[in-house]
Amino acid sequence: MKYYQCYIDNQWCDALSGERLAIDNPATGEIIAEVPACSAEDAERALQSAEKARVSWGLLPAVERANYLYRICDGLQAERDHFARLLVLEQGKTLAEAGFEVDDTIRYMRYAAEAARRIQGEILPADAPNEQLFIHRVPYGVTLGICAYNYPLALIGRKLGPALIAGNVMILKPHESTPVTGSEFCRLVEQAGLPAGVVNLVTGTGPELGQKLVESPITKMISVTGSIRAGQAIAAAASANLAALSLELGGNAPFIVLDDADIDAAVEAAVVARFANAGQVCICNESVLVAEAVADEFTEKLLARAAQVRLADPMSNSGMGPVSTASSLQRIESMVSRSLSEGAELAMGGKRGEGYQFGRGHWYEPTVLLNARAESEAVRDELFGPVLPVVRIEGYEEALSITNARPDGLSAYLWTRNPSIYMDAIRRLETGTIFLNKGIVGYVNGYHNGHKLSGLGGEDGVHGLEGYLQKRTVYMAY
C-alpha cells in the first residue's frame, strides 16, 4: 500500500486533520493506497493558492502557457505504462482500455495547447465616428474541475488543458474512489515547472471538501462530470455566487435499431458500447429499442456476440473488468432485480462474479435482459454498468417518443439506411450527441454535451474551449 499526498501551492501535503481515505482495487477489494481526507480547511488552502496565482498566469502569453502543457504531455507519454497500470489498479478497466485513456489524456491536452494561437476576439463597427468596438475573450480566474470515477485521468486532461490555455488556474477534485492517478499526474505538473497555485489537487468526499470548493466566492467557474443528482446539487450550491457552470451529467442513451438497419454492424456496436469499461461510459447505450420486424434476428445475434464478453483479470486484456465501486455494484444488482420483477426476462448474466478470482471485488457478469418495457427501471434510469435491456418497438416514431419523454438527453444511437428518417432524427432527437449508423466514439474536435437534465455547457473542441472564457466588451473613442 502506498500513500499519495495532495498538491497545494506546489507543495505535497497531508490533510490538516491528518485523516486519510483508503482506496481499494475493484478487482480484488484489497486496499492498495491511501490519500488525504481533506476538509474545508484544506479546500481553503487550495483556494487561496489559486487566487494568488490567477492574475500572473492569466497575463502570461497563451503560447507560453501551451509550453507547460506540452511538457506535461511529454511526461505522460514517457510514463504511459505506469499510468495505465495505476488506472487498472484503482478503477478496474482493462490494461488496454487504460492505455487508451492515457493516450486520450495526452490528446486532449495537446489539442488544448494547439489552441493557444486560436483564442480570438472580435472587432465590430461602432455607431459613432472615431470609435471602435471590441469583444475580448478573457479567463474566469479560479476554476474547479470535479471528476468522475470512470475516467479519472482523461477527465483531468479534458478539463485542465482548456482551462489553463484559456488563462485560468484550476483546482482539481478527483472522485474519492479514484484519486491516485490524479496525485501522480500532479507529479508531472511539478516536473513541468508550472508556477505555484496554477494547479492544485485536493482529495476527499463531496460533503467534506467539494461543498466548500463549490460555494467559495473565489471559485468563478466549475466544470463537473458526474451524475444528474450531483450536478443539480452543485448547481444549487454554486448559485449564491453565480459561478459559471459546465455540467456533463448522466444520461440514458437508447440504441435504436430499425427494420432496415445493418444488423451485424449494429450488434457489434451495441456490444462494444455497452460492455466497454464495464458499462461505465456516460454516452454508451443504456438500452436497445429494436423494431419488431428484426427483433428476433437482432436478439439472437446480440446474445451470441455478448456471450463472448467474459469477466477477466483486467491486467490480462482478455475480457471485461469489474465495476469501480461497491455502491455501483449494489445499485446494479437492485435495478436488475426490480426490472425482472417488472417483467423483463434474464437472457444471460444477472449476478455477481463467482469463484476465488471474481468472488472478491466488484464483479458483475455481462447481462442482457429481454422483453423489457420502456417504463421498467433498467430502461428508464441510468444503470452505468454491464447490463443491456432490450425493448421491442413498432418503429421510429415510438423510439422517438420513448427517447424524448425522458428528462435527460445526453446521447442516442440510430441505425437505419433511410435518409428521411435519420435527417428527421437530427432535428427531433432531444440529445446532445447522435450516433448515426456509428458505434461509440469521441473526437477531441467534437463537442461533448447534453440536453435537458444531462447538463449545461460541454467539453472538447472549439466550443469546449469557449466555455473556459468569458467575454469583455470595450467601447473605445479615439
C-alpha positions in Angstrom: 0.0 0.0 0.0 1.3 3.5 -0.9 0.3 6.9 0.4 -0.4 9.6 -2.2 -0.4 13.2 -1.0 -2.4 16.3 -2.1 -0.7 19.0 -4.2 -1.3 22.6 -2.9 0.7 25.7 -3.8 3.4 23.4 -5.4 3.8 21.6 -2.1 3.0 17.9 -1.3 0.9 17.9 1.8 -1.4 15.9 4.0 -4.9 16.9 5.3 -4.6 19.3 8.2 -6.6 16.8 10.3 -4.2 14.0 9.4 -7.1 11.8 8.3 -6.8 9.5 5.3 -9.1 7.7 2.9 -8.4 4.1 1.9 -8.6 3.2 -1.9 -9.4 -0.3 -2.9 -8.7 -2.3 -6.0 -12.1 -3.0 -7.7 -10.8 -6.4 -8.9 -9.8 -7.8 -5.5 -11.3 -5.5 -2.9 -7.8 -5.1 -1.4 -6.7 -1.7 -0.1 -4.0 -0.5 -2.4 -3.4 3.1 -1.4 -4.3 5.9 1.0 -4.9 9.6 0.3 -5.6 12.6 2.5 -9.2 13.0 3.6 -9.3 16.8 3.1 -11.7 19.1 4.8 -13.0 22.6 4.3 -9.8 23.9 5.8 -7.7 22.2 3.2 -10.0 23.5 0.5 -9.4 27.0 1.7 -5.7 26.5 1.4 -6.1 25.4 -2.2 -8.5 28.3 -2.9 -6.1 30.9 -1.5 -3.2 29.4 -3.5 -5.2 29.5 -6.7 -6.3 33.1 -6.0 -2.7 34.3 -5.7 -1.7 32.7 -9.0 -4.6 33.6 -11.2 -3.6 37.1 -12.3 0.0 36.4 -13.3 -0.9 33.2 -15.0 -3.7 34.9 -17.0 -1.3 37.6 -18.2 1.2 35.1 -19.5 1.1 34.7 -23.3 -1.0 31.8 -24.3 1.9 30.2 -26.3 3.9 30.2 -23.1 1.1 28.5 -21.2 1.0 26.0 -24.0 4.6 25.1 -23.5 3.8 23.9 -19.9 1.1 21.7 -21.3 3.4 20.2 -23.9 5.9 19.3 -21.1 3.1 17.5 -19.1 2.1 15.6 -22.2 5.7 14.5 -22.8 5.9 13.3 -19.2 2.6 11.3 -19.7 3.9 9.8 -22.9 7.2 8.7 -21.2 5.3 7.1 -18.3 2.3 5.7 -20.3 2.7 2.2 -19.0 2.9 3.4 -15.4 -0.2 5.4 -15.6 -2.1 2.7 -17.4 -1.3 0.2 -14.6 -2.4 2.7 -12.0 -5.8 3.1 -13.8 -6.3 -0.6 -13.8 -5.5 -0.9 -10.1 -7.7 1.9 -8.9 -10.6 2.0 -11.4 -10.8 -1.6 -12.8 -10.7 -1.0 -16.6 -8.6 -3.4 -18.6 -5.0 -2.6 -19.3 -5.7 -1.9 -23.0 -8.6 0.5 -22.1 -6.3 2.1 -19.5 -3.6 2.7 -22.2 -6.2 4.3 -24.5 -7.2 6.6 -21.6 -3.6 7.8 -21.2 -3.5 8.4 -24.9 -6.7 10.3 -24.8 -5.4 12.4 -21.9 -2.4 13.4 -24.0 -4.7 14.0 -27.0 -7.0 16.4 -25.0 -4.1 18.4 -23.6 -2.2 18.6 -26.9 -5.3 19.8 -28.6 -5.8 22.5 -25.9 -2.1 23.6 -26.2 -2.5 23.8 -30.0 -5.4 26.3 -29.4 -3.0 28.8 -27.9 -2.9 30.7 -31.2 -6.7 30.3 -31.9 -8.2 32.3 -29.0 -10.0 35.0 -30.9 -11.7 38.3 -30.1 -14.0 40.3 -32.4 -13.9 43.8 -33.8 -17.3 45.3 -34.7 -18.3 48.6 -36.3 -19.2 51.3 -33.9 -22.3 53.6 -34.3 -20.3 56.8 -34.0 -17.3 58.2 -35.8 -13.8 57.8 -34.2 -14.9 54.9 -32.1 -14.1 51.2 -32.0 -16.0 48.3 -30.5 -14.0 45.2 -29.3 -15.1 42.0 -27.7 -12.2 40.3 -25.9 -12.2 36.7 -24.5 -10.7 36.6 -21.1 -10.3 33.9 -18.4 -12.6 33.5 -15.4 -9.7 33.1 -13.0 -10.1 30.4 -10.4 -11.8 27.3 -11.8 -12.7 24.0 -10.3 -12.6 20.6 -12.0 -14.7 17.9 -10.4 -14.0 14.5 -12.0 -16.0 11.2 -12.1 -14.5 7.8 -11.3 -15.0 6.2 -14.7 -12.1 8.1 -16.4 -10.0 9.6 -13.6 -7.1 10.7 -15.8 -8.8 11.6 -19.1 -11.2 13.9 -17.3 -8.3 15.8 -15.8 -6.8 16.3 -19.2 -10.2 17.2 -20.7 -10.8 20.0 -18.1 -7.3 21.2 -17.2 -6.0 21.6 -20.7 -8.5 24.1 -22.0 -8.8 25.8 -18.6 -5.1 26.5 -18.4 -4.7 27.5 -22.1 -7.5 30.0 -21.7 -5.6 31.6 -18.8 -7.4 30.1 -15.8 -6.0 28.3 -12.9 -7.7 25.1 -11.7 -8.3 23.2 -8.5 -8.7 19.5 -9.3 -11.1 17.4 -7.1 -10.9 13.7 -8.2 -13.6 11.3 -7.2 -12.9 9.9 -3.7 -12.7 6.3 -5.1 -10.1 7.1 -7.9 -7.7 9.9 -6.7 -4.4 8.0 -7.2 -3.8 8.9 -10.9 -4.7 12.5 -10.1 -2.0 12.7 -7.5 0.6 11.1 -9.8 -0.5 13.5 -12.6 0.5 16.4 -10.3 4.0 14.9 -10.1 4.2 15.6 -13.8 2.8 19.1 -13.2 5.6 19.7 -10.7 8.2 18.3 -13.1 6.9 20.6 -15.9 7.6 23.6 -13.6 4.2 25.3 -13.5 4.1 28.3 -11.2 2.7 27.8 -7.7 -1.0 27.8 -7.4 -1.8 27.2 -11.1 -2.7 23.6 -10.5 -3.9 22.4 -7.1 -5.3 18.9 -6.2 -7.2 18.0 -3.1 -8.7 14.6 -2.3 -11.7 13.8 -0.2 -15.5 13.5 -0.2 -18.1 15.8 -1.6 -19.8 16.9 1.7 -16.4 17.5 3.5 -14.4 19.0 0.6 -16.4 19.6 -2.5 -19.1 21.8 -0.9 -16.5 24.3 0.3 -14.8 24.5 -3.1 -18.2 25.0 -4.9 -19.6 27.5 -2.5 -16.5 29.7 -2.3 -16.7 33.2 -3.8 -13.2 32.6 -5.1 -14.4 29.9 -7.5 -15.6 31.6 -10.6 -16.2 28.6 -12.9 -16.9 25.0 -12.2 -16.6 22.0 -14.6 -18.2 18.8 -13.5 -18.5 15.3 -14.8 -20.9 13.3 -12.7 -24.5 12.2 -12.1 -27.5 14.3 -12.7 -28.1 14.3 -8.9 -24.6 15.5 -8.2 -24.9 18.2 -10.9 -28.1 19.5 -9.5 -26.6 19.8 -6.0 -23.5 21.5 -7.3 -25.6 24.0 -9.4 -27.7 24.8 -6.3 -24.6 25.3 -4.1 -22.9 27.5 -6.7 -25.9 29.7 -7.3 -25.2 32.2 -4.5 -22.1 33.3 -6.3 -23.4 32.8 -9.8 -20.3 30.8 -10.7 -20.3 29.7 -14.4 -21.0 26.1 -14.9 -20.1 23.3 -17.3 -22.1 20.2 -16.3 -21.5 17.0 -18.2 -24.0 14.8 -16.4 -25.6 11.4 -16.8 -27.9 10.1 -19.5 -29.8 7.0 -20.6 -28.8 6.6 -24.3 -31.1 4.4 -26.4 -29.7 2.2 -29.1 -32.4 2.4 -31.8 -32.4 -0.4 -34.4 -35.0 0.0 -37.2 -36.1 -2.7 -39.7 -33.7 -1.6 -42.5 -30.6 -1.5 -40.3 -27.3 -3.3 -40.9 -27.9 -5.9 -38.2 -24.4 -7.3 -37.9 -22.8 -3.9 -37.7 -25.4 -2.8 -35.2 -24.9 -5.8 -33.0 -21.2 -5.3 -32.8 -21.6 -1.6 -32.0 -24.2 -2.4 -29.3 -22.0 -4.9 -27.5 -18.8 -2.8 -27.7 -20.5 0.3 -26.4 -22.4 -1.4 -23.6 -19.6 -3.5 -22.1 -16.6 -1.2 -22.6 -15.2 -0.1 -19.3 -17.8 -2.5 -17.7 -20.6 -0.3 -18.9 -19.3 2.8 -17.1 -19.3 5.2 -20.0 -21.7 8.2 -19.9 -22.5 8.1 -23.7 -22.7 4.3 -24.0 -26.0 2.6 -25.0 -28.1 2.0 -21.9 -30.9 0.1 -23.7 -31.8 -1.3 -27.1 -35.0 -0.2 -28.8 -35.4 -2.7 -31.7 -38.1 -2.8 -34.4 -40.3 -5.8 -34.0 -39.7 -6.9 -37.6 -36.0 -7.5 -36.9 -36.1 -8.1 -33.2 -35.6 -11.9 -33.4 -32.6 -11.7 -35.7 -31.0 -8.9 -33.7 -31.6 -10.6 -30.4 -30.2 -13.9 -31.5 -27.0 -12.3 -32.8 -26.7 -9.9 -29.8 -26.8 -12.8 -27.4 -24.2 -14.7 -29.4 -21.8 -11.8 -29.5 -22.4 -10.8 -25.9 -21.6 -14.3 -24.8 -18.1 -13.7 -26.0 -17.6 -11.0 -23.4 -16.3 -12.6 -20.2 -15.0 -11.5 -16.9 -11.3 -11.5 -16.8 -8.3 -10.1 -14.8 -8.1 -6.5 -16.1 -4.4 -6.8 -16.4 -4.8 -9.7 -18.9 -6.7 -7.7 -21.6 -8.8 -10.7 -22.4 -12.2 -9.7 -21.2 -14.3 -7.2 -19.1 -13.1 -5.9 -15.8 -15.1 -5.1 -12.6 -17.3 -2.1 -11.9 -15.4 0.6 -9.9 -17.2 0.8 -6.6 -19.1 -1.3 -4.2 -22.0 1.1 -4.2 -22.2 0.8 -8.0 -22.4 -3.0 -7.7 -25.2 -2.8 -5.2 -27.1 -0.3 -7.4 -26.8 -2.5 -10.5 -28.0 -5.6 -8.6 -31.0 -3.8 -7.2 -32.0 -2.3 -10.6 -31.8 -5.7 -12.3 -33.8 -7.4 -9.6 -36.6 -4.8 -9.8 -36.6 -4.9 -13.6 -37.0 -8.7 -13.5 -39.9 -8.3 -11.1 -41.4 -5.8 -13.6 -41.5 -8.4 -16.4 -38.1 -8.3 -18.0 -36.5 -11.8 -18.8 -33.0 -12.7 -17.9 -31.2 -14.0 -21.0 -27.6 -14.1 -19.7 -25.6 -12.9 -16.7 -27.6 -11.2 -13.9 -25.4 -11.9 -11.0 -22.1 -11.1 -9.3 -18.9 -12.8 -10.3 -18.2 -16.1 -8.6 -15.2 -18.2 -7.5 -12.0 -17.1 -6.0 -11.0 -14.7 -8.7 -14.4 -13.0 -9.2 -16.0 -13.5 -5.8 -13.9 -10.7 -4.4 -14.0 -7.1 -5.5 -16.8 -5.6 -7.5 -17.5 -8.0 -10.3 -20.9 -8.2 -12.2 -21.4 -10.5 -15.2 -22.2 -9.1 -18.6 -26.0 -9.2 -18.6 -28.8 -9.0 -21.2 -32.5 -8.5 -20.3 -35.1 -9.4 -23.0 -38.7 -8.2 -23.4 -38.1 -5.2 -21.1 -40.7 -2.5 -21.1 -39.8 1.2 -21.7 -41.1 2.1 -18.3 -39.1 -0.5 -16.4 -36.3 0.7 -14.1 -33.4 -0.7 -16.1 -34.6 1.1 -19.2 -35.9 4.3 -17.6 -32.9 5.0 -15.3 -29.1 5.1 -15.9 -27.6 1.8 -15.0 -24.0 2.7 -15.6 -22.9 -0.9 -15.6 -22.7 -4.0 -17.8 -26.4 -4.6 -18.2 -28.3 -4.2 -21.6 -32.1 -4.4 -21.6 -33.8 -5.0 -25.0 -37.2 -3.4 -25.7 -39.3 -4.3 -28.8 -40.9 -1.4 -30.6 -43.1 -0.8 -33.6 -40.8 1.6 -35.3 -39.1 5.0 -35.5 -41.9 7.2 -34.1 -42.2 5.0 -31.0 -38.5 5.1 -30.4 -38.5 8.9 -30.8 -41.4 9.2 -28.3 -39.6 7.0 -25.7 -36.4 8.9 -26.1 -37.8 12.4 -25.9 -40.1 11.6 -23.0 -37.0 11.1 -20.8 -35.9 14.0 -18.6 -32.2 13.5 -19.7 -30.7 13.8 -23.1 -27.0 13.0 -23.4 -26.7 10.7 -26.4 -28.6 8.3 -28.7 -27.8 5.8 -31.4 -29.8 5.3 -34.5 -29.4 2.5 -37.1 -31.3 3.0 -40.3 -30.5 3.3 -44.0 -33.4 5.6 -44.6 -32.1 9.2 -45.1 -35.5 10.7 -44.5 -35.5 9.1 -41.0 -32.0 10.0 -40.0 -32.3 13.6 -41.2 -35.5 13.9 -39.3 -33.8 12.4 -36.2 -31.1 15.1 -36.4 -33.8 17.7 -35.9 -36.1 15.9 -33.5 -34.0 13.6 -31.2 -33.5 15.7 -28.0 -30.0 14.6 -27.1 -26.6 16.3 -27.2 -24.9 13.6 -29.3 -26.4 11.4 -32.0 -24.5 8.3 -33.4 -26.0 7.6 -36.8 -25.0 4.1 -38.1 -22.0 4.5 -35.9 -20.6 3.0 -32.7 -19.4 4.8 -29.7 -16.7 7.4 -30.3 -15.5 10.8 -29.2 -13.2 13.1 -31.1 -11.2 15.9 -29.4 -12.5 18.4 -32.0 -16.2 17.4 -31.5 -18.3 18.7 -28.7 -19.4 16.6 -25.7 -22.6 18.0 -24.2 -26.0 17.1 -23.0 -29.5 18.5 -23.3 -32.2 18.8 -20.7 -31.1 17.2 -17.3 -27.9 15.9 -18.9 -26.2 19.2 -18.4 -25.1 22.7 -19.3 -22.1 23.7 -21.4 -19.8 20.9 -22.5 -16.3 19.7 -23.3 -14.0 19.4 -26.2 -13.3 21.3 -29.5 -13.6 25.0 -30.0 -16.9 25.1 -28.2 -15.4 23.4 -25.1 -12.6 25.9 -25.0 -15.1 28.7 -25.3 -16.7 27.5 -22.0 -13.5 28.5 -20.1 -13.5 32.1 -21.5 -15.8 35.0 -20.7 -16.4 38.0 -22.9 -15.4 41.5 -22.2 -16.8 44.3 -24.4 -14.8 47.5 -24.9 -16.2 50.8 -26.4 -13.2 53.0 -27.3 -13.2 56.6 -28.6 -10.0 57.8 -30.3 
